[in-house]
C-alpha cells in the first residue's frame, strides 16, 4: 500500500514508518518538523514539509500523492502544556485533524489509522482500562483526542471514511535506527537514561506514598515496535473500530529506575518529590479486543528489553538527532 503518514518525523511515527517500509509499503511523510526531526525520517520515505492547520497544504499533498490510506500521528501531546495553552491543542489536534479529513474526502482516501490515547478516559473507573469504560478526559490534551474520535464517527457515517483509533499510554524503547528525542522531554525512561548519560544529576520521582507495592505510580510501557505492529495491523481492518493497547501489567516508577540502573550500570540518584495533582496510582490499558479481532501479539513485553533498546540508541545518539 501507499501510506501517507502525518507526524512521521516524530518518535512513534518514525518507527512506524520504518516498520512499514520493512514490510514493503510505500511511505510519504507529512510533517512540519516543529516536534519531529528531519533525521528521524527513514531515507526510503518521501518527506513533505507541510502544515495541518493550513487546509491547502494538507489537501494539496493528499491530492498529489493519492495514498491508499493515512496514518495520523501529528499532534501536540504534553498534558501540562495543554492545561496552560489549550488553544494550541484544539487548533492542532482537532482543527488540524478536520483539515486532514477534508483533504482525504476531496482526494478520495477512505482509510485512516489514528494515534489516540488512553487519556481520553481521564481517571478510569477500573484498571486495566477496557473499551467499554466511559471517556471523561481531565485535560485539554485528552479532550482534543476524544473530540477527534467523535469527528471520525461522523466522517464514517457521512463520507464512508473508515478509521481505526488506537488508544495507549507510554510508548517506549527504540529500533536500531530510530529512538526517542523530544525537544521537551517529559517521559520517564529517557529522563532516567539522561542521568546515566551524565546529562542530568538525578531523576525526580513524584510521589512515593501511593497505594502500590513500592509506593510509586504504576504505568503501562509498550515497546515501540509492538506499537508499530498494532498500527500496521489496523490498516487491514475494513470497518471503523477503536482499540486500547496495553501490557495488562505495568511497571512502577521505582521498577523503571531499578531496571535502568541494572541495564546501564550507573547508580542513577533519585530525588523524591510530592505527588503531582491528577496522577492516578495505576494506569494500565487492556488489549484483549485488539488481540482477538486483529491478532496483535506483543513480542517485547519485558521492561528489560524496552530499556536495553532505548539505552543502546541513546548511547549511539547522546545528543539525540542534533537539530
GINORDA-V830452 format. One record per residue. RES is the residue in one small letter. PHI is phi in degrees with one decimal (* if undefined). Layout:
res/phi
RES/PHI
RES/PHI
This chain:
res/phi
x/*
x/-99.8
x/-113.8
x/-100.2
x/-115.5
x/-81.6
x/73.0
x/-74.7
x/-97.9
x/-88.5
x/-59.8
x/-70.3
x/-59.2
x/-63.4
x/-78.3
x/-63.5
x/-59.4
x/-58.7
x/-66.4
x/-68.1
x/-62.0
x/-63.1
x/-93.8
x/96.2
x/-77.5
x/-94.9
x/-123.1
x/-117.8
x/-98.4
x/-118.5
x/-154.6
x/-92.1
x/63.1
x/-76.0
x/-112.1
x/-84.5
x/-132.4
x/-58.0
x/-74.0
x/-86.7
x/-90.1
x/-53.9
x/-62.3
x/-77.2
x/-94.1
x/-92.5
x/-108.1
x/-115.4
x/-81.9
x/-154.8
x/-132.5
x/-63.9
x/-78.8
x/-111.9
x/-52.6
x/-66.9
x/-65.1
x/-73.9
x/-64.2
x/-65.5
x/-66.2
x/-66.4
x/-64.7
x/-74.2
x/-89.0
x/49.0
x/-73.8
x/-80.2
x/-158.2
x/-120.8
x/-115.6
x/-111.1
x/-109.0
x/-59.6
x/-169.6
x/-86.6
x/-141.9
x/-99.4
x/-57.4
x/-60.6
x/-63.0
x/-63.9
x/-78.3
x/-106.2
x/-138.2
x/-62.4
x/-60.2
x/-58.5
x/-75.8
x/-73.9
x/-68.1
x/-76.9
x/-80.0
x/-105.0
x/-60.0
x/-60.8
x/-65.1
x/-64.7
x/-59.8
x/-61.3
x/-63.6
x/-63.6
x/-65.3
x/-65.6
x/-59.9
x/-63.8
x/-90.4
x/77.2
x/-91.1
x/-113.3
x/-136.2
x/-136.5
x/-110.6
x/-109.7
x/-82.0
x/-97.9
x/-154.3
x/-72.7
x/-65.2
x/-66.1
x/-86.8
x/64.4
x/-85.0
x/-68.8
x/-72.0
x/-151.7
x/-133.5
x/-64.1
x/-84.7
x/-105.4
x/-67.6
x/-83.9
x/-75.7
x/-66.8
x/-98.6
x/-134.1
x/-59.4
x/-116.3
x/-151.5
x/-60.3
x/-60.0
x/-61.3
x/-64.3
x/-64.5
x/-69.3
x/-65.7
x/-58.8
x/-69.5
x/-57.9
x/-68.3
x/-60.6
x/-58.4
x/-60.7
x/-73.0
x/-69.9
x/-64.6
x/-68.2
x/-96.0
x/-122.8
x/55.8
x/-91.2
x/-83.3
x/-139.8
x/-125.4
x/-100.4
x/-112.0
x/-110.0
x/-150.7
x/-106.0
x/-106.5
x/-72.3
x/-151.0
x/90.7
x/-159.5
x/-95.1
x/-62.7
x/-99.2
x/-125.7
x/-149.3
x/-96.4
x/-145.9
x/-93.5
x/-65.6
x/-116.7
x/-94.5
x/-111.0
x/-79.9
x/-64.4
x/-60.3
x/-62.7
x/-70.1
x/-66.4
x/-68.2
x/-63.6
x/-67.1
x/-63.2
x/-81.0
x/81.7
x/-93.4
x/-138.3
x/-76.6
x/-162.7
x/-110.2
x/-97.5
x/-112.0
x/-96.9
x/101.3
x/-124.7
x/-124.5
x/-76.9
x/-77.4
x/-128.2
x/-52.7
x/-112.8
x/86.2
x/-106.4
x/-60.6
x/-106.6
x/-131.8
x/-100.5
x/-114.0
x/-113.8
x/-62.2
x/-59.0
x/-72.5
x/-62.3
x/-64.7
x/-60.7
x/-64.2
x/-63.5
x/-64.7
x/-67.9
x/-60.6
x/-63.9
x/-61.8
x/-83.9
x/-76.9
x/-85.7
x/-110.1
x/-65.8
x/-161.4
x/-140.8
x/-138.9
x/-93.1
x/-121.7
x/-160.9
x/-90.7
x/87.6
x/-118.3
x/87.7
x/-135.8
x/-80.3
x/-58.5
x/-62.7
x/-65.1
x/-60.7
x/-61.7
x/-66.0
x/-66.4
x/-62.3
x/-60.8
x/-66.5
x/-70.4
x/-87.8
x/76.1
x/-108.6
x/-68.5
x/56.5
x/-61.8
x/-120.9
x/-119.0
x/-81.7
x/-120.0
x/-72.6
x/-58.8
x/-91.2
x/-58.7
x/85.6
x/-86.6
x/-71.3
x/-62.0
x/-136.1
x/-132.0
x/-137.6
x/-100.8
x/-87.5
x/-136.6
x/-61.9
x/-65.0
x/-69.9
x/-65.2
x/-71.9
x/-87.4
x/-115.0
x/74.8
x/-69.2
x/-134.5
x/-59.1
x/-102.3
x/-125.3
x/-80.3
x/-73.0
x/-61.9
x/-58.7
x/-65.6
x/-57.8
x/-74.2
x/-58.6
x/-67.1
x/-64.0
x/-63.6
x/-60.9
x/-67.9
x/-65.8
x/-66.6
x/-75.9
x/-130.9
x/-62.7
x/-101.3
x/67.7
x/-84.1
x/75.2
x/-103.5
